[in-house]
Amino acid sequence: MTFANGQQVSLADTGLFAMYRPTLLNWTQAGQTLITNYLVGQGIEEIRLGTPAGNNVMRFSAQIVSAYPGLAGFTQVYDDASLPTHYGPDVLDMAEMYPYTGPIAVLTNSGAANVLSLTASPTSDSAPGGQYVSLLRQFRDYARFMPSAGGPNIYVTLGEATWSAVAMATWTQGNWVLTAGGPVVPLWNSSAEFPSWIIIGPSH
């Protein structure tokens, strides 16, 4: 601080402030998620979560309760060790805000509204004439909120869902035989972690 007479003095700033955080409620998986396999032409076998018609895919939702309006969406990041094609660890799924599910407008304390949903159906394809294909991806879905008042603002994480799709198919005695891992069930966690990624990958 500089006074009118030119004298200067250093002052230490201390204090407390309140920080508001919206609440994430009612994580819910919608329906059963199954791993299936299909011949998709030219001898190419595809392993996928769900069916081409959109049944038995990964679907879940959560409700955001906020005293302030804003936007919310999912950021989906995955680690991919599938074969014959894989993208490695820390892959962002298409865009920062997962494009098929948001972002949505969050209203203030609006009862049953503000439901944020995610739908995903990852796939892995064999090479033409291949003998083996695997789907091995671990997903981290961050539910994130950004207030609309003031600014500039950023998205912050309210919660996280983690899940894996694990399966392989082999060409055996003239047929593709699927071996799938356990049930595909997401785990829900409260989280303030910021998502991070190394590359941007294709949609899954």
N, CA, C and O of each residue as an XYZ file, in Angstrom:
816
protein
N       0.860     -1.187      0.000
C       0.000      0.000      0.000
C       0.894      1.234      0.000
O       1.880      1.295      0.735
N       0.547      2.214     -0.826
C       1.296      3.467     -0.900
C       0.421      4.594     -0.368
O      -0.685      4.813     -0.862
N       0.918      5.311      0.646
C       0.175      6.424      1.240
C       0.408      7.689      0.433
O       1.253      7.735     -0.461
N      -0.389      8.747      0.783
C      -0.303     10.013      0.050
C       1.064     10.665      0.186
O       1.489     11.401     -0.705
N       1.762     10.404      1.295
C       3.083     11.001      1.488
C       4.198     10.174      0.851
O       5.374     10.505      1.007
N       3.845      9.096      0.131
C       4.830      8.270     -0.544
C       5.311      7.079      0.256
O       6.013      6.214     -0.268
N       4.936      7.030      1.526
C       5.359      5.901      2.341
C       4.658      4.629      1.864
O       3.486      4.659      1.490
N       5.387      3.516      1.881
C       4.828      2.231      1.452
C       4.896      1.215      2.578
O       5.845      1.220      3.362
N       3.895      0.339      2.667
C       3.858     -0.705      3.673
C       3.203     -1.946      3.062
O       2.279     -1.842      2.256
N       3.696     -3.118      3.460
C       3.121     -4.375      2.973
C       2.124     -4.908      3.981
O       2.408     -4.953      5.178
N       0.941     -5.316      3.497
C      -0.107     -5.860      4.342
C      -0.411     -7.293      3.897
O      -0.441     -7.593      2.703
N      -0.634     -8.164      4.872
C      -0.998     -9.552      4.569
C      -2.505     -9.660      4.457
O      -3.237     -9.179      5.322
N      -2.970    -10.297      3.380
C      -4.404    -10.499      3.146
C      -4.817    -11.880      3.630
O      -4.232    -12.877      3.205
N      -5.801    -11.964      4.502
C      -6.382    -13.236      4.911
C      -7.896    -13.083      4.957
O      -8.425    -11.973      5.029
N      -8.581    -14.226      4.914
C     -10.033    -14.158      4.996
C     -10.657    -15.489      4.634
O      -9.959    -16.428      4.252
N     -11.966    -15.569      4.754
C     -12.724    -16.761      4.435
C     -13.799    -16.421      3.408
O     -14.323    -15.308      3.392
N     -14.121    -17.380      2.557
C     -15.240    -17.191      1.652
C     -15.940    -18.531      1.475
O     -15.329    -19.588      1.629
N     -17.209    -18.473      1.153
C     -18.008    -19.682      0.953
C     -17.988    -20.063     -0.522
O     -18.059    -19.194     -1.391
N     -17.893    -21.354     -0.804
C     -17.929    -21.853     -2.179
C     -19.110    -22.816     -2.316
O     -19.226    -23.789     -1.570
N     -19.977    -22.527     -3.280
C     -21.159    -23.365     -3.492
C     -20.850    -24.456     -4.501
O     -20.147    -24.224     -5.484
N     -21.380    -25.650     -4.251
C     -21.190    -26.787     -5.159
C     -22.535    -27.447     -5.408
O     -23.183    -27.880     -4.455
N     -22.978    -27.538     -6.669
C     -24.220    -28.264     -6.962
C     -24.115    -29.726     -6.537
O     -23.020    -30.254     -6.341
N     -25.264    -30.365     -6.401
C     -25.335    -31.747     -5.949
C     -25.693    -32.661     -7.105
O     -26.522    -32.320     -7.948
N     -25.062    -33.829     -7.136
C     -25.355    -34.828     -8.150
C     -26.054    -35.993     -7.472
O     -25.492    -36.622     -6.575
N     -27.301    -36.289     -7.903
C     -28.125    -37.291     -7.235
C     -28.585    -38.373     -8.219
O     -28.538    -38.192     -9.436
N     -29.026    -39.492     -7.660
C     -29.772    -40.526     -8.398
C     -29.044    -41.060     -9.623
O     -29.616    -41.110    -10.712
N     -27.771    -41.464     -9.452
C     -27.110    -42.197    -10.528
C     -27.938    -43.447    -10.837
O     -28.269    -44.206     -9.926
N     -28.270    -43.665    -12.097
C     -29.124    -44.788    -12.467
C     -28.674    -45.363    -13.806
O     -28.498    -44.621    -14.773
N     -28.484    -46.689    -13.869
C     -28.252    -47.354    -15.148
C     -29.594    -47.772    -15.729
O     -30.432    -48.340    -15.029
N     -29.796    -47.488    -17.016
C     -31.071    -47.784    -17.674
C     -30.943    -49.066    -18.471
O     -30.343    -49.069    -19.545
N     -31.498    -50.152    -17.962
C     -31.506    -51.410    -18.694
C     -30.201    -52.174    -18.594
O     -29.209    -51.678    -18.059
N     -30.221    -53.386    -19.117
C     -29.061    -54.263    -19.082
C     -28.135    -53.974    -20.251
O     -28.590    -53.734    -21.370
N     -26.830    -53.997    -19.986
C     -25.836    -53.766    -21.030
C     -25.167    -55.083    -21.389
O     -24.633    -55.770    -20.518
N     -25.194    -55.442    -22.684
C     -24.647    -56.715    -23.140
C     -23.621    -56.499    -24.239
O     -23.748    -55.574    -25.041
N     -22.601    -57.354    -24.277
C     -21.624    -57.347    -25.362
C     -22.055    -58.372    -26.407
O     -22.360    -59.516    -26.069
N     -22.082    -57.968    -27.668
C     -22.527    -58.829    -28.763
C     -21.488    -58.798    -29.886
O     -20.555    -57.995    -29.853
N     -21.652    -59.676    -30.877
C     -20.753    -59.654    -32.038
C     -21.553    -59.913    -33.320
O     -22.540    -60.649    -33.325
N     -21.091    -59.280    -34.406
C     -21.803    -59.337    -35.688
C     -20.805    -59.378    -36.829
O     -19.734    -58.776    -36.758
N     -21.170    -60.096    -37.881
C     -20.422    -60.046    -39.126
C     -20.922    -58.839    -39.909
O     -22.104    -58.756    -40.241
N     -20.023    -57.905    -40.205
C     -20.458    -56.640    -40.797
C     -20.018    -56.489    -42.253
O     -19.966    -55.372    -42.769
N     -19.704    -57.592    -42.914
C     -19.383    -57.537    -44.329
C     -17.900    -57.688    -44.601
O     -17.070    -57.306    -43.776
N     -17.559    -58.252    -45.775
C     -16.184    -58.456    -46.229
C     -15.373    -59.252    -45.210
O     -14.171    -59.037    -45.059
N     -16.038    -60.171    -44.513
C     -15.341    -61.005    -43.547
C     -14.922    -60.298    -42.285
O     -14.084    -60.811    -41.544
N     -15.478    -59.141    -42.019
C     -15.102    -58.349    -40.839
C     -16.075    -58.641    -39.700
O     -17.290    -58.515    -39.857
N     -15.529    -59.029    -38.561
C     -16.327    -59.283    -37.373
C     -16.233    -58.079    -36.434
O     -15.154    -57.535    -36.200
N     -17.375    -57.684    -35.910
C     -17.431    -56.521    -35.015
C     -17.925    -56.955    -33.644
O     -18.956    -57.616    -33.519
N     -17.175    -56.574    -32.621
C     -17.640    -56.706    -31.240
C     -18.187    -55.348    -30.827
O     -17.578    -54.314    -31.099
N     -19.336    -55.360    -30.172
C     -19.916    -54.081    -29.778
C     -20.675    -54.219    -28.473
O     -21.113    -55.304    -28.092
N     -20.816    -53.105    -27.811
C     -21.679    -53.033    -26.635
C     -23.083    -52.739    -27.129
O     -23.334    -51.675    -27.695
N     -24.009    -53.683    -26.918
C     -25.356    -53.519    -27.420
C     -25.512    -54.095    -28.807
O     -24.647    -54.829    -29.285
N     -26.609    -53.765    -29.450
C     -26.917    -54.249    -30.792
C     -26.919    -53.083    -31.773
O     -27.020    -51.929    -31.356
N     -26.808    -53.369    -33.086
C     -26.880    -52.274    -34.061
C     -28.182    -51.490    -33.981
O     -28.226    -50.328    -34.384
N     -29.250    -52.109    -33.464
C     -30.537    -51.415    -33.331
C     -30.584    -50.485    -32.121
O     -31.566    -49.770    -31.922
N     -29.518    -50.495    -31.309
C     -29.475    -49.591    -30.169
C     -29.982    -50.178    -28.870
O     -30.198    -49.446    -27.904
N     -30.179    -51.496    -28.829
C     -30.611    -52.145    -27.589
C     -29.407    -52.576    -26.763
O     -28.334    -52.842    -27.303
N     -29.596    -52.643    -25.453
C     -28.590    -53.161    -24.519
C     -27.260    -52.417    -24.575
O     -26.207    -53.001    -24.318
N     -27.306    -51.135    -24.910
C     -26.105    -50.310    -24.881
C     -25.909    -49.754    -23.470
O     -26.742    -49.971    -22.590
N     -24.796    -49.033    -23.261
C     -24.582    -48.396    -21.967
C     -25.420    -47.117    -21.893
O     -25.251    -46.199    -22.696
N     -26.320    -47.078    -20.919
C     -27.129    -45.876    -20.687
C     -27.200    -45.636    -19.186
O     -27.558    -46.533    -18.423
N     -26.862    -44.434    -18.769
C     -27.063    -44.077    -17.368
C     -27.312    -42.580    -17.258
O     -27.065    -41.821    -18.196
N     -27.801    -42.174    -16.103
C     -28.159    -40.771    -15.912
C     -27.939    -40.376    -14.461
O     -27.801    -41.223    -13.579
N     -27.910    -39.090    -14.241
C     -27.831    -38.525    -12.900
C     -28.549    -37.179    -12.921
O     -28.651    -36.536    -13.965
N     -29.038    -36.766    -11.774
C     -29.762    -35.506    -11.665
C     -28.883    -34.458    -10.996
O     -28.214    -34.740    -10.002
N     -28.889    -33.259    -11.543
C     -28.129    -32.148    -10.975
C     -29.087    -31.209    -10.260
O     -30.051    -30.722    -10.851
N     -28.819    -30.961     -8.996
C     -29.601    -30.009     -8.201
C     -28.712    -28.815     -7.920
O     -27.671    -28.942     -7.275
N     -29.126    -27.647     -8.410
C     -28.293    -26.453     -8.299
C     -29.123    -25.241     -7.921
O     -30.246    -25.065     -8.396
N     -28.558    -24.411     -7.063
C     -29.208    -23.155     -6.698
C     -28.962    -22.069     -7.742
O     -29.519    -20.975     -7.656
N     -28.123    -22.383     -8.729
C     -27.770    -21.406     -9.756
C     -27.891    -22.051    -11.131
O     -27.587    -23.235    -11.276
N     -28.326    -21.308    -12.139
C     -28.439    -21.885    -13.485
C     -27.069    -22.080    -14.112
O     -26.083    -21.466    -13.704
N     -27.035    -22.955    -15.119
C     -25.778    -23.184    -15.820
C     -25.927    -24.232    -16.892
O     -27.029    -24.489    -17.376
N     -24.823    -24.832    -17.262
C     -24.780    -25.904    -18.250
C     -24.107    -27.122    -17.628
O     -23.259    -26.986    -16.747
N     -24.487    -28.315    -18.090
C     -23.871    -29.544    -17.595
C     -23.704    -30.521    -18.750
O     -24.491    -30.518    -19.697
N     -22.682    -31.351    -18.667
C     -22.443    -32.354    -19.689
C     -21.469    -33.401    -19.194
O     -20.882    -33.272    -18.120
N     -21.308    -34.442    -19.998
C     -20.332    -35.490    -19.704
C     -19.092    -35.290    -20.562
O     -19.187    -34.948    -21.740
N     -17.936    -35.504    -19.964
C     -16.681    -35.627    -20.692
C     -16.254    -37.086    -20.578
O     -16.039    -37.585    -19.473
N     -16.129    -37.777    -21.717
C     -15.793    -39.199    -21.713
C     -14.353    -39.404    -22.172
O     -13.967    -38.992    -23.266
N     -13.573    -40.047    -21.316
C     -12.173    -40.370    -21.604
C     -12.018    -41.883    -21.461
O     -12.604    -42.481    -20.559
N     -11.230    -42.509    -22.347
C     -11.058    -43.956    -22.253
C      -9.611    -44.362    -22.494
O      -8.844    -43.661    -23.153
N      -9.265    -45.525    -21.933
C      -7.998    -46.205    -22.214
C      -8.324    -47.379    -23.124
O      -9.223    -48.166    -22.828
N      -7.596    -47.500    -24.231
C      -7.960    -48.477    -25.259
C      -6.789    -49.411    -25.543
O      -5.729    -48.976    -25.992
N      -6.994    -50.718    -25.272
C      -6.007    -51.745    -25.596
C      -6.604    -52.784    -26.542
O      -6.140    -53.923    -26.584
N      -7.632    -52.399    -27.302
C      -8.298    -53.323    -28.222
C      -7.352    -53.758    -29.341
O      -6.329    -53.121    -29.592
N      -7.718    -54.857    -30.006
C      -6.979    -55.344    -31.162
C      -7.958    -55.696    -32.281
O      -9.067    -56.145    -31.991
N      -7.587    -55.508    -33.551
C      -6.250    -55.144    -34.032
C      -5.934    -53.648    -33.991
O      -4.782    -53.269    -34.198
N      -6.917    -52.794    -33.730
C      -6.688    -51.351    -33.682
C      -6.951    -50.837    -32.278
O      -7.976    -51.156    -31.675
N      -6.034    -50.049    -31.761
C      -6.262    -49.424    -30.463
C      -5.645    -48.026    -30.462
O      -4.792    -47.703    -31.289
N      -6.099    -47.202    -29.508
C      -5.687    -45.800    -29.478
C      -4.870    -45.445    -28.248
O      -4.453    -44.296    -28.099
N      -4.631    -46.417    -27.353
C      -3.777    -46.167    -26.214
C      -4.520    -45.553    -25.036
O      -5.751    -45.561    -24.999
N      -3.772    -45.019    -24.073
C      -4.392    -44.472    -22.858
C      -4.845    -43.023    -23.035
O      -4.384    -42.313    -23.929
N      -5.751    -42.608    -22.169
C      -6.158    -41.194    -22.034
C      -6.612    -40.593    -23.361
O      -6.050    -39.612    -23.850
N      -7.653    -41.216    -23.928
C      -8.206    -40.769    -25.214
C      -9.519    -40.033    -24.947
O     -10.419    -40.579    -24.309
N      -9.629    -38.803    -25.433
C     -10.883    -38.058    -25.339
C     -11.837    -38.550    -26.413
O     -11.461    -38.657    -27.581
N     -13.074    -38.850    -26.023
C     -14.057    -39.364    -26.965
C     -14.701    -38.217    -27.740
O     -15.690    -37.635    -27.295
N     -14.146    -37.905    -28.876
C     -14.638    -36.937    -29.869
C     -14.475    -35.481    -29.478
O     -13.870    -34.713    -30.226
N     -15.007    -35.072    -28.308
C     -15.005    -33.658    -27.931
C     -15.063    -33.538    -26.421
O     -15.415    -34.495    -25.731
N     -14.717    -32.362    -25.905
C     -14.712    -32.183    -24.455
C     -16.082    -32.464    -23.851
O     -16.178    -33.122    -22.815
N     -17.139    -31.972    -24.488
C     -18.488    -32.322    -24.063
C     -18.988    -33.436    -24.974
O     -19.191    -33.222    -26.170
N     -19.187    -34.624    -24.409
C     -19.595    -35.790    -25.187
C     -20.804    -35.415    -26.049
O     -21.867    -35.109    -25.509
N     -20.661    -35.432    -27.372
C     -21.631    -34.744    -28.240
C     -23.024    -35.337    -28.278
O     -23.967    -34.636    -28.647
N     -23.198    -36.616    -27.905
C     -24.507    -37.232    -28.029
C     -25.412    -36.964    -26.833
O     -26.583    -37.341    -26.858
N     -24.904    -36.332    -25.804
C     -25.668    -36.238    -24.557
C     -25.736    -34.843    -23.960
O     -26.324    -34.679    -22.891
N     -25.184    -33.866    -24.577
C     -25.221    -32.560    -23.934
C     -24.316    -31.575    -24.650
O     -23.838    -31.829    -25.756
N     -24.091    -30.439    -23.991
C     -24.526    -30.142    -22.626
C     -26.019    -29.804    -22.546
O     -26.658    -29.472    -23.544
N     -26.544    -29.899    -21.333
C     -27.928    -29.529    -21.086
C     -27.975    -28.250    -20.268
O     -27.024    -27.915    -19.563
N     -29.102    -27.535    -20.371
C     -29.310    -26.356    -19.534
C     -29.770    -26.807    -18.148
O     -30.701    -27.604    -18.028
N     -29.129    -26.307    -17.123
C     -29.480    -26.630    -15.744
C     -30.304    -25.477    -15.168
O     -29.860    -24.329    -15.152
N     -31.507    -25.801    -14.698
C     -32.379    -24.826    -14.075
C     -32.193    -24.865    -12.560
O     -31.594    -25.803    -12.034
N     -32.690    -23.877    -11.873
C     -32.441    -23.787    -10.434
C     -33.467    -24.591     -9.658
O     -34.671    -24.359     -9.765
N     -32.964    -25.554     -8.863
C     -33.783    -26.337     -7.927
C     -35.137    -26.702     -8.527
O     -36.182    -26.323     -7.997
N     -35.111    -27.442     -9.638
C     -36.331    -27.617    -10.427
C     -36.896    -29.029    -10.335
O     -37.372    -29.568    -11.334
N     -36.851    -29.624     -9.171
C     -37.506    -30.906     -8.977
C     -36.905    -32.021     -9.803
O     -35.729    -32.349     -9.646
N     -37.703    -32.607    -10.681
C     -37.274    -33.770    -11.444
C     -36.509    -33.407    -12.715
O     -36.102    -34.305    -13.451
N     -36.303    -32.139    -12.990
C     -35.587    -31.722    -14.195
C     -34.076    -31.880    -13.987
O     -33.632    -32.461    -12.997
N     -33.297    -31.356    -14.933
C     -31.837    -31.359    -14.850
C     -31.255    -32.776    -14.850
O     -30.299    -33.054    -14.126
N     -31.824    -33.660    -15.652
C     -31.316    -35.025    -15.738
C     -30.283    -35.092    -16.869
O     -30.595    -34.837    -18.033
N     -29.076    -35.433    -16.505
C     -27.971    -35.552    -17.449
C     -27.800    -37.031    -17.792
O     -27.614    -37.857    -16.899
N     -27.863    -37.369    -19.089
C     -27.831    -38.776    -19.517
C     -26.666    -39.033    -20.458
O     -26.211    -38.140    -21.172
N     -26.190    -40.279    -20.442
C     -25.131    -40.700    -21.357
C     -25.520    -42.023    -22.002
O     -26.023    -42.927    -21.335
N     -25.283    -42.128    -23.300
C     -25.489    -43.365    -24.051
C     -24.217    -43.655    -24.835
O     -23.705    -42.780    -25.533
N     -23.700    -44.884    -24.723
C     -22.467    -45.244    -25.424
C     -22.547    -46.683    -25.895
O     -23.113    -47.541    -25.218
N     -21.963    -46.944    -27.086
C     -21.941    -48.291    -27.653
C     -20.607    -48.522    -28.350
O     -20.552    -48.531    -29.579
N     -19.517    -48.713    -27.579
C     -18.200    -48.895    -28.195
C     -18.125    -50.163    -29.032
O     -18.797    -51.155    -28.747
N     -17.293    -50.114    -30.076
C     -17.120    -51.243    -30.983
C     -15.636    -51.469    -31.267
O     -14.804    -50.588    -31.051
N     -15.327    -52.668    -31.756
C     -13.988    -52.986    -32.252
C     -14.149    -53.966    -33.406
O     -14.879    -54.950    -33.289
N     -13.472    -53.704    -34.520
C     -13.626    -54.518    -35.722
C     -12.347    -55.291    -36.026
O     -11.240    -54.806    -35.791
N     -12.522    -56.508    -36.555
C     -11.376    -57.302    -36.999
C     -10.859    -56.763    -38.322
O     -11.535    -55.977    -38.986
N      -9.668    -57.183    -38.700
C      -9.178    -56.917    -40.043
C      -9.900    -57.841    -41.020
O     -10.339    -58.918    -40.616
N     -10.038    -57.459    -42.295
C     -10.661    -58.353    -43.268
C      -9.935    -59.701    -43.306
O      -8.720    -59.758    -43.496
N     -10.692    -60.774    -43.125
C     -10.096    -62.094    -43.113
C      -9.331    -62.427    -41.847
O      -8.620    -63.431    -41.789
N      -9.475    -61.579    -40.825
C      -8.747    -61.785    -39.585
C      -9.260    -62.976    -38.791
O     -10.354    -63.482    -39.043
N      -8.464    -63.415    -37.838
C      -8.802    -64.566    -37.008
C      -9.123    -64.171    -35.568
O      -9.513    -65.015    -34.761
N      -8.959    -62.882    -35.250
C      -9.056    -62.477    -33.847
C      -9.432    -60.999    -33.775
O      -8.972    -60.196    -34.586
N     -10.260    -60.650    -32.812
C     -10.577    -59.246    -32.534
C     -10.915    -59.137    -31.055
O     -11.526    -60.039    -30.484
N     -10.516    -58.027    -30.437
C     -10.827    -57.828    -29.021
C     -11.314    -56.405    -28.792
O     -10.917    -55.467    -29.483
N     -12.179    -56.279    -27.806
C     -12.670    -54.985    -27.338
C     -12.222    -54.857    -25.891
O     -12.702    -55.586    -25.023
N     -11.310    -53.940    -25.629
C     -10.773    -53.754    -24.283
C     -10.621    -52.260    -24.027
O      -9.589    -51.662    -24.331
N     -11.676    -51.669    -23.459
C     -11.659    -50.235    -23.181
C     -12.170    -49.965    -21.773
O     -13.138    -50.572    -21.314
N     -11.503    -49.049    -21.108
C     -11.895    -48.597    -19.777
C     -12.312    -47.139    -19.885
O     -11.549    -46.295    -20.355
N     -13.533    -46.852    -19.445
C     -14.117    -45.529    -19.620
C     -14.198    -44.774    -18.300
O     -14.451    -45.353    -17.244
N     -13.977    -43.467    -18.390
C     -14.177    -42.548    -17.274
C     -15.093    -41.426    -17.772
O     -14.720    -40.651    -18.653
N     -16.282    -41.351    -17.201
C     -17.269    -40.343    -17.618
C     -17.446    -39.328    -16.503
O     -17.943    -39.654    -15.425
N     -17.037    -38.095    -16.770
C     -17.071    -37.030    -15.782
C     -18.326    -36.187    -15.981
O     -18.515    -35.596    -17.044
N     -19.188    -36.130    -14.957
C     -20.355    -35.252    -14.994
C     -19.900    -33.874    -14.535
O     -19.396    -33.725    -13.422
N     -20.074    -32.858    -15.391
C     -19.471    -31.545    -15.133
C     -20.511    -30.433    -15.258
O     -21.464    -30.529    -16.032
N     -20.302    -29.385    -14.478
C     -21.242    -28.261    -14.409
C     -20.468    -26.959    -14.562
O     -19.343    -26.825    -14.080
N     -21.107    -25.980    -15.259
C     -20.545    -24.639    -15.392
C     -21.642    -23.621    -15.149
O     -22.658    -23.652    -15.843
N     -21.478    -22.714    -14.183
C     -22.514    -21.700    -13.950
C     -22.586    -20.719    -15.112
O     -21.592    -20.469    -15.793
N     -23.776    -20.169    -15.328
C     -23.961    -19.248    -16.448
C     -23.810    -17.786    -16.042
O     -23.593    -16.933    -16.902
N     -23.923    -17.476    -14.741
C     -23.813    -16.084    -14.287
C     -22.347    -15.691    -14.144
O     -21.485    -16.525    -13.865
N     -22.084    -14.394    -14.343
C     -20.722    -13.904    -14.186
C     -19.823    -14.449    -15.266
O     -20.235    -14.643    -16.410
N     -18.601    -14.690    -14.886
C     -17.676    -15.287    -15.837
C     -16.474    -14.399    -16.100
O     -16.417    -13.261    -15.633
N     -15.508    -14.928    -16.856
C     -15.563    -16.227    -17.541
C     -15.579    -17.402    -16.559
O     -14.937    -17.354    -15.510
N     -16.330    -18.469    -16.917
C     -16.485    -19.643    -16.072
C     -15.898    -20.874    -16.750
O     -15.648    -20.873    -17.956
N     -15.684    -21.919    -15.967
C     -15.190    -23.185    -16.489
C     -16.072    -24.316    -15.971
O     -16.809    -24.150    -15.000
N     -15.985    -25.467    -16.633
C     -16.675    -26.660    -16.160
C     -15.891    -27.276    -14.992
O     -14.667    -27.395    -15.045
N     -16.621    -27.665    -13.939
C     -16.029    -28.392    -12.822
C     -16.741    -29.729    -12.669
O     -17.918    -29.862    -13.004
N     -16.020    -30.706    -12.164
C     -16.555    -32.063    -12.041
C     -17.365    -32.219    -10.761
O     -16.932    -31.809     -9.684
N     -18.550    -32.818    -10.894
C     -19.398    -33.120     -9.739
C     -19.343    -34.599     -9.375
O     -19.495    -34.951     -8.205
N     -19.129    -35.465    -10.357
C     -19.102    -36.903    -10.111
C     -18.527    -37.624    -11.305
O     -18.310    -37.025    -12.359
N     -18.276    -38.925    -11.141
C     -17.626    -39.703    -12.175
C     -18.206    -41.118    -12.206
O     -18.450    -41.725    -11.163
N     -18.419    -41.625    -13.405
C     -18.801    -43.027    -13.609
C     -17.659    -43.730    -14.320
O     -17.122    -43.210    -15.298
N     -17.281    -44.916    -13.835
C     -16.231    -45.700    -14.472
C     -16.789    -47.070    -14.852
O     -17.565    -47.661    -14.101
N     -16.392    -47.568    -16.017
C     -16.847    -48.874    -16.475
C     -15.914    -49.384    -17.566
O     -15.153    -48.618    -18.158
N     -15.983    -50.697    -17.825
C     -15.101    -51.323    -18.806
C     -15.902    -52.211    -19.745
O     -16.892    -52.826    -19.347
N     -15.463    -52.269    -20.991
C     -16.002    -53.213    -21.975
C     -14.875    -54.167    -22.348
O     -13.872    -53.758    -22.934
N     -15.046    -55.446    -22.003
C     -13.978    -56.439    -22.182
C     -14.550    -57.658    -22.902
O     -15.460    -58.310    -22.390
N     -14.021    -57.968    -24.088
C     -14.482    -59.133    -24.844
C     -13.479    -59.455    -25.940
O     -12.675    -58.608    -26.330
N     -13.535    -60.694    -26.434
C     -12.739    -61.087    -27.584
C     -13.544    -62.086    -28.417
O     -14.411    -62.790    -27.899
N     -13.245    -62.134    -29.698
C     -13.867    -63.118    -30.585
C     -12.780    -63.748    -31.435
O     -11.879    -63.060    -31.916
N     -12.866    -65.045    -31.619
C     -11.894    -65.772    -32.427
C     -12.608    -66.575    -33.509
O     -13.730    -67.043    -33.320
N     -11.931    -66.722    -34.645
C     -12.448    -67.515    -35.753
C     -12.110    -68.979    -35.471
O     -10.945    -69.375    -35.517
N     -13.135    -69.774    -35.181
C     -12.933    -71.154    -34.738
C     -13.833    -72.087    -35.530
O     -15.058    -71.984    -35.457
N     -13.236    -72.992    -36.283
C     -13.966    -74.009    -37.051
C     -15.084    -73.398    -37.898
O     -16.211    -73.893    -37.920
N     -14.745    -72.317    -38.590
C     -15.681    -71.712    -39.529
C     -16.693    -70.760    -38.935
O     -17.606    -70.319    -39.633
N     -16.552    -70.429    -37.650
C     -17.468    -69.485    -37.009
C     -16.703    -68.549    -36.073
O     -15.621    -68.872    -35.583
N     -17.302    -67.381    -35.842
C     -16.762    -66.466    -34.851
C     -17.351    -66.825    -33.492
O     -18.569    -66.917    -33.337
N     -16.478    -67.025    -32.515
C     -16.892    -67.393    -31.162
C     -16.553    -66.235    -30.224
O     -15.395    -65.833    -30.112
N     -17.568    -65.707    -29.557
C     -17.402    -64.558    -28.672
C     -17.152    -65.018    -27.238
O     -17.850    -65.887    -26.716
N     -16.147    -64.420    -26.618
C     -15.902    -64.594    -25.189
C     -15.940    -63.218    -24.547
O     -15.073    -62.380    -24.799
N     -16.941    -62.992    -23.725
C     -17.126    -61.669    -23.114
C     -16.707    -61.702    -21.656
O     -16.753    -62.746    -21.006
N     -16.296    -60.545    -21.150
C     -15.971    -60.409    -19.743
C     -17.230    -60.370    -18.899
O     -18.305    -60.756    -19.358
N     -17.100    -59.908    -17.673
C     -18.224    -59.860    -16.746
C     -19.253    -58.819    -17.138
O     -19.099    -58.150    -18.160
N     -20.310    -58.672    -16.335
C     -21.359    -57.685    -16.614
C     -20.781    -56.266    -16.712
O     -19.877    -55.888    -15.968
N     -21.331    -55.504    -17.649
C     -20.867    -54.129    -17.835
C     -21.728    -53.224    -16.958
O     -22.816    -52.809    -17.356
N     -21.236    -52.930    -15.781
C     -21.982    -52.139    -14.795
C     -21.113    -50.962    -14.362
O     -19.996    -51.174    -13.890
N     -21.590    -49.742    -14.507
C     -20.783    -48.592    -14.099
C     -20.715    -48.446    -12.580
O     -21.634    -48.834    -11.859
N     -19.612    -47.880    -12.119
C     -19.434    -47.535    -10.715
C     -19.508    -46.023    -10.588
O     -18.889    -45.294    -11.364
N     -20.275    -45.553     -9.600
C     -20.474    -44.113     -9.422
C     -19.605    -43.605     -8.270
O     -19.480    -44.263     -7.237
N     -19.011    -42.438     -8.461
C     -18.195    -41.833     -7.412
C     -18.373    -40.324     -7.417
O     -18.510    -39.708     -8.475
N     -18.371    -39.730     -6.220
C     -18.254    -38.288     -6.127
C     -16.825    -37.919     -6.493
O     -15.889    -38.592     -6.062
N     -16.641    -36.878     -7.269
C     -15.296    -36.545     -7.742
C     -15.204    -35.056     -8.043
O     -16.165    -34.437     -8.499
N     -14.024    -34.495     -7.780
C     -13.723    -33.126     -8.188
C     -12.555    -33.114     -9.171
O     -11.989    -32.060     -9.459
N     -12.199    -34.297     -9.684
C     -11.055    -34.434    -10.589
C     -11.341    -33.799    -11.943
O     -12.414    -33.992    -12.514
N     -10.378    -33.042    -12.450
C     -10.494    -32.524    -13.800
C     -10.073    -33.607    -14.787
O      -9.010    -34.202    -14.615
N     -10.875    -33.880    -15.815
C     -10.464    -34.878    -16.806
C      -9.246    -34.396    -17.589
O      -9.071    -33.198    -17.809
N      -8.415    -35.337    -18.002
C      -7.258    -35.007    -18.834
C      -7.125    -36.064    -19.916
O      -7.565    -37.201    -19.741
N      -6.519    -35.689    -21.030
C      -6.366    -36.621    -22.142
C      -5.129    -36.256    -22.937
O      -4.623    -35.136    -22.871
N      -4.651    -37.254    -23.703
C      -3.461    -37.083    -24.530
C      -3.829    -36.830    -25.982
O      -3.237    -35.977    -26.643
N      -4.822    -37.588    -26.478
C      -5.247    -37.443    -27.869
C      -6.782    -37.398    -27.911
O      -7.459    -37.748    -26.944
N      -7.305    -36.957    -29.058
C      -8.732    -36.983    -29.324
C      -9.001    -38.145    -30.276
O      -8.441    -38.208    -31.370
N      -9.865    -39.063    -29.846
C     -10.138    -40.245    -30.649
C     -11.502    -40.192    -31.307
O     -12.259    -39.242    -31.110
N     -11.815    -41.224    -32.094
C     -13.128    -41.300    -32.738
C     -14.198    -41.642    -31.732
O     -13.903    -42.006    -30.593
N     -15.446    -41.524    -32.155
C     -16.569    -41.772    -31.257
C     -16.630    -43.228    -30.820
O     -16.421    -44.141    -31.619
N     -16.923    -43.429    -29.530
C     -17.194    -44.757    -29.000
C     -18.326    -44.636    -27.997
O     -18.739    -45.635    -27.409
